[in-house]
Every structure is written in structure tokens, then in C-alpha cells.
Amino acid sequence: MIDFEEELKKFHPSLEVEDAEEAIYNQDLTDMADLMVRLVKNNMASGAGEDPETEENGYPSDK
């Protein structure tokens, strides 16, 4: 039968997991929302957000 108390005494966390955790938390991760905000800001700054084929309501014109 397994002696869980004895097994717990032998347990040592994997250094790889600890290193991975530190690397993940210390990294500046960019998610999809960050990318969308950056794209909108870039479009607004460059004036590229206007499409001559699109009307004010955001739908293509019937031209």
C-alpha cells in the first residue's frame, strides 16, 4: 500500500515548471484586444480609416 505521507515528503516541484511560470509572468504578452487597439490607433493617426466606397453607416454605398 502507498504511504502518502512518505511520498509527500519526497516530493520536490519541478524546476522546469517554476522557470516556465516566472518566464510567463515576467513577459509582456500581447493579446487580441491589445492588437485591435493598436490597429485602430494606427488607422486613426494615419487617416486610413476612411473608405470612399463606404457610407456614414459603415455599409458599402449602392454606387
C-alpha positions in Angstrom: 0.0 0.0 0.0 1.2 3.6 -0.7 2.2 5.7 2.2 1.0 9.1 1.0 2.7 11.0 3.9 6.1 9.4 2.9 5.6 10.2 -0.8 4.7 13.8 0.0 8.0 14.2 2.0 9.9 13.1 -1.2 8.0 15.4 -3.4 10.0 18.3 -5.0 8.4 20.7 -7.5 9.9 20.5 -11.0 12.3 23.4 -11.6 11.1 23.5 -15.2 7.6 24.4 -14.1 8.9 27.1 -11.8 11.1 28.5 -14.5 8.2 28.5 -17.0 5.9 30.2 -14.5 8.5 33.0 -14.0 9.0 33.4 -17.7 5.3 33.7 -18.4 4.6 36.2 -15.6 7.6 38.4 -16.5 6.8 38.5 -20.2 4.8 41.3 -21.7 2.1 39.3 -23.5 0.0 41.0 -26.2 -3.5 39.6 -26.6 -6.0 40.2 -29.4 -7.6 43.2 -27.6 -4.1 44.9 -27.5 -3.6 44.3 -31.2 -7.1 45.7 -32.1 -6.5 48.9 -30.0 -3.1 49.3 -31.7 -4.6 48.9 -35.2 -7.4 51.4 -34.5 -5.0 53.9 -33.2 -2.7 53.5 -36.2 -5.7 53.9 -38.6 -6.9 57.0 -36.8 -3.5 58.5 -36.7 -2.8 57.9 -40.4 -6.4 58.8 -41.6 -6.6 55.4 -43.3 -9.9 54.5 -41.6 -11.9 56.2 -44.4 -13.1 54.1 -47.3 -14.5 56.1 -50.2 -16.9 53.2 -51.1 -18.4 53.2 -47.5 -21.2 55.5 -46.4 -21.5 57.0 -42.9 -23.5 54.0 -41.6 -20.5 51.7 -42.3 -22.1 49.8 -45.2 -20.9 49.9 -48.8 -22.7 52.5 -51.0 -25.0 51.4 -53.8 -22.9 53.1 -56.4 
